[in-house]
Every structure is written in structure tokens, then in C-alpha cells.
């Protein structure tokens, strides 16, 4: 039987290629602990049993889902787990897969880094070790994809990778399997992809868009909003009816103030006949927006009101030290020839 509080704990696999070229897995992208794929069979069994014993509503390891649900920001992975893992799944069945084993990417997003982006690696001259064995071959020797019902392809930029085209032709009952991509919107999918998708139960494309205009250009550097917007609109209008869409708006401390600007664009360009599920969530790391200085908090409160998503995202209102953030932005601007204060002028004097 699957875990009764979150079925990903018993039947989810998020595969990730590590800096040393080894492959590890965990039940989902938010879970903080992982297991190396080259562990022994006994270690794998013990890890899975430990995961299955977790009550996700009480465990600190599942704090992200608890925060998202308590803040009413979005439907969480825990909620979704009951849709993608069958009732009759056995412990360890690979019902849900997230594949993030190719960091090929044309973006150097400020909320990312060299661990998930070849652009970042090139910019910083930091390169991970190439694996001796193809990661997908290694994964497919570890799990039985006959039990898989949902696959999420991550990057890098998945439309610059061949990861999906190595896996999808091996699915023997595609009519039972839903597939999903998270893309930065800079690449229009090939006809090969479109033809392949027609066999599957469902196809979802999730756009990662964190701003518009110059603010997008800064956050998703060196991508250009003018091209991404054209691609997004083209996909909405031209991709076949079996392709559905989501939009993942990942808030960072610079973009919080401009949420209304982005939402206005979303309301204007989305097609009523093709609903696009809007996902709103805070990023982690240096630009995490959950703790902001008092001055910025008060400015956001005046603009959006205490019941807004923006204010619910902020869990701590204090005058915390911004030295680390300012150092990061200064180094970024020096390297890229940018100026964050010009791009985000309304909050530039709130982060000091």
C-alpha cells in the first residue's frame, strides 16, 4: 500500500545527477534527503522503508508542502501524489518519476546555478564530471517503468535535451502515462516531440516565467522576453489539443513587488479555451522572499493588502541582514554588465 499521507514517500523517484557525476534519488524535488543509486540493495530497501514510515503532516522534512498548504499558495506535490500513484501500488514501485539528469541549458537564471545549468557552468568556468555510463541507462536498470504513471522532465532546459526521447519510446502503455515538461519557453518543441506526445494519456508543458520585459531579461539572463513571449503565445495557439499548459511563477525577493505586473500580462494573453493553471511559489536560496526587511514588507503590504498571495508568502517580517544578497547581486551585475537597481527601482532603496 502507498504511504497514506503522501504517496511520493512510498512511490516517488526524483532522479538527479550530482556534481561528481553520480546519480541520486529522493521522493520529490522538495525532499532534503537522498540516496545514491550505487548503494546496495539493502540500503535502497532501508531508505524506502524509512520514507514510507514518515507522516508528512508531522515531519520537518515535508515542511515545504506544509507551508504551501497552510499559506494556500498552490496545490502541493503531496496533493498531486494521490492522483498519480495508484491505490494498489506496492512499496518502491516507480509510479512517479522526476528526471533531472541533463543540465544543458541556455539560461543563467539568477535563482539557479551551475548545478542545473550548463550556461552557469560556462560563465563560472565550473564543470561537473561527465558520467561514465549514460544516466538514463543507469536509471532504467534500477526501476521498472512498466509501473510508471507520471513522468516530469526537468533541466537544464528539457527541449535542449534528448532525455525524454530515450525514455518515452520504451513506455509500452503510453495511454496510461502522463508526461510533463518544465521549460523556460525559449525553445519551441520539435515535430518529433509533438508526434510522440500523441500516444500519451496527457501532456503538460509548464512555463517557468518570473517576470516580463526587462525584469524577465534580468531574472532569466541571457534569455530575452521578446522571444520567449512569442514562443509561449505560439505554443498556446498551435500545439495540438492534447497538450495542456501550466505556468510556474517563482517569486524571488526582487520580483515580489512586481507580481501585479506579471499577473496583468497573464490575464491578457492566456486563452479562455485553453486554461493555464497558474502556480505561485517562493524560490529558495539567496533570493528567497520569505524573509524581507521591514521597509519592503510595509511597501508590499500597502500595495497588496494583508490577504494577498504576496503577503502570505512572507513568513517573517524583520530587519534581517541583507549583506549576502547584496554581495551576490553585485557580483552578478559586475560579471554580466547589469544593474539590478535600475531594473527593480521601486524596491532598490528597500534592500540595503
ROVEXMI-681124 format. One record per residue (C-alpha): residue in three letters; x, y, z. Coordinates in steps of 0.05 Angstrom, whole numbers, plus 5000, padded with zeros to 4 digits. Layout:
BEGIN
ALAXYZ
...
% end
This chain:
BEGIN
UNK500050005000
UNK502550714986
UNK504151185043
UNK497551455070
UNK499952175079
UNK503952265015
UNK504551734963
UNK511152004936
UNK514451785000
UNK513051064981
UNK512851114905
UNK516251744881
UNK523151794849
UNK526552454834
UNK533052274798
UNK538652784799
UNK545752774772
UNK550553014825
UNK556853434817
UNK561352824819
UNK557152504762
UNK553752014809
UNK546251934808
UNK541852004869
UNK534451984882
UNK529352224932
UNK521652204933
UNK520752904903
UNK524553544888
UNK523053854956
UNK525353284999
UNK532053445032
UNK535052735037
UNK537252284980
UNK540251604966
UNK545851454917
UNK543850994861
UNK550150574871
UNK548150394942
UNK546849664959
UNK540049324952
UNK539449305028
UNK540850055033
UNK535650214980
UNK530449795016
UNK532050125083
UNK531650825053
UNK524850675021
UNK522250385086
UNK524651005124
UNK521051455075
UNK514651045078
UNK514551105154
UNK514251865151
UNK507852235168
UNK508652825120
UNK503953265161
UNK508253205223
UNK515353145194
UNK520053735186
UNK522653405122
UNK516053575089
UNK515754295114
UNK515254585044
UNK508654245028
UNK506054425098
UNK507955155086
UNK504855175016
UNK498354865040
UNK497855285104
UNK499155915063
UNK494155685009
UNK499055844954
UNK498255244908
UNK496554504902
UNK502554144930
UNK506353524908
UNK503153174967
UNK496253334939
UNK498353104870
UNK501252454896
UNK494252164905
UNK492752294831
UNK498951964803
UNK500351364849
UNK495150804843
UNK491750524904
UNK494649844890
UNK501950074883
UNK506949684924
UNK512449994965
UNK518050214918
UNK514150184852
UNK516550754808
UNK509651054799
UNK512151774795
UNK518751994763
UNK522352664760
UNK528352644714
UNK533753174722
UNK540052864695
UNK541953344639
UNK543854064657
UNK544354304585
UNK541355004588
UNK541555664551
UNK539656064613
UNK543456324673
UNK537456474716
UNK539156854780
UNK535356344823
UNK539355764794
UNK546755594789
UNK551855124758
UNK548654504789
UNK542754554740
UNK545354984683
UNK550954894633
UNK550555644620
UNK552255784692
UNK557955274689
UNK560855614628
UNK560156304659
UNK563556104724
UNK568355604690
UNK565855054736
UNK564554394702
UNK561753764731
UNK564753084717
UNK561652714658
UNK558652044678
UNK561951404652
UNK555151094639
UNK549151434607
UNK544751664666
UNK538351434632
UNK541150734621
UNK543050714694
UNK536250944717
UNK532550454672
UNK536649884700
UNK534450084770
UNK526950174763
UNK521249834725
UNK517950364682
UNK512049894669
UNK509450144737
UNK510450874719
UNK504351324712
UNK507352024712
UNK514052294687
UNK516553014697
UNK522453224654
UNK526653784684
UNK533154114663
UNK537154484647
UNK532354634591
UNK528853974572
UNK527654184500
UNK535254214491
UNK535953504517
UNK534652814489
UNK532852524558
UNK525452454541
UNK526652144473
UNK530851604506
UNK525251424555
UNK518551544522
UNK519251044464
UNK520450504517
UNK513650614551
UNK509450014529
UNK502750314551
UNK503351054538
UNK495851134543
UNK496651024618
UNK502251524628
UNK502152274636
UNK508352674618
UNK510353384637
UNK515953874620
UNK518354484657
UNK521254964605
UNK523855674604
UNK519855794540
UNK525855954496
UNK525355324453
UNK519455124411
UNK518454364413
UNK520253954352
UNK515353594307
UNK518452944332
UNK516253124402
UNK509253314380
UNK508352654343
UNK510952254402
UNK506352614451
UNK500052404414
UNK500751704443
UNK500651914516
UNK494851984565
UNK496552714578
UNK501953214562
UNK503153834604
UNK508054394588
UNK509754834648
UNK512655514631
UNK517555804682
UNK516456544677
UNK518357014734
UNK517157694704
UNK516158064638
UNK520258554597
UNK526858794628
UNK525358434693
UNK524857764658
UNK531257924619
UNK534858034686
UNK532057444724
UNK532656954666
UNK539057244635
UNK541157194578
UNK534356984552
UNK530057534521
UNK522857654538
UNK521157864467
UNK522857164441
UNK520156774500
UNK513457144497
UNK512856974422
UNK514256234436
UNK509356194493
UNK503756514452
UNK505456064393
UNK505155434435
UNK498455644464
UNK495655744395
UNK498955204354
UNK500354584396
UNK495054034389
UNK489253974437
UNK492153404478
UNK497653884503
UNK495754254567
UNK499354834599
UNK501455084667
UNK505255704688
UNK510255684745
UNK511456384773
UNK517256304822
UNK517556924866
UNK524257194889
UNK525757794934
UNK526758254873
UNK520258054838
UNK515358064896
UNK513458794885
UNK512058674811
UNK507258084818
UNK501358514794
UNK505158704731
UNK506257974713
UNK499157764731
UNK496358314686
UNK500358014628
UNK497957314645
UNK490657534646
UNK491557894580
UNK494857354537
UNK492156694563
UNK486656384520
UNK479956244553
UNK479155604512
UNK485955344537
UNK486155464612
UNK493155534640
UNK493955334713
UNK497755884749
UNK502755644802
UNK505556144851
UNK511355944897
UNK517456254930
UNK524456064909
UNK529655814958
UNK536856034969
UNK539856724968
UNK533857064936
UNK528656714979
UNK523057214991
UNK520156925056
UNK524357405098
UNK524558135077
UNK526758785110
UNK521359185146
UNK521459745094
UNK520059265037
UNK514758885077
UNK510959535091
UNK511359745018
UNK508659064997
UNK503159095050
UNK500959785026
UNK500659554954
UNK497458864960
UNK493958825028
UNK494658305082
UNK490457765049
UNK494457744984
UNK498757174959
UNK504757634962
UNK503957775037
UNK502357045052
UNK509056865020
UNK512757265073
UNK513356875137
UNK517957335176
UNK517858085177
UNK524458335205
UNK530558755190
UNK534958165174
UNK541958275146
UNK541958335070
UNK549558335062
UNK549757645029
UNK544257834980
UNK547558504962
UNK554258164952
UNK551157644906
UNK547558174864
UNK553858604860
UNK558058024835
UNK552557824785
UNK551958534757
UNK559458624751
UNK560157964713
UNK554158084667
UNK554458834658
UNK547658934691
UNK544759384746
UNK539159074788
UNK537359754819
UNK535460024751
UNK531259424734
UNK527659394801
UNK527660134820
UNK521460124866
UNK524959674916
UNK532159874907
UNK532060314969
UNK528559765010
UNK534359275007
UNK540459595039
% end
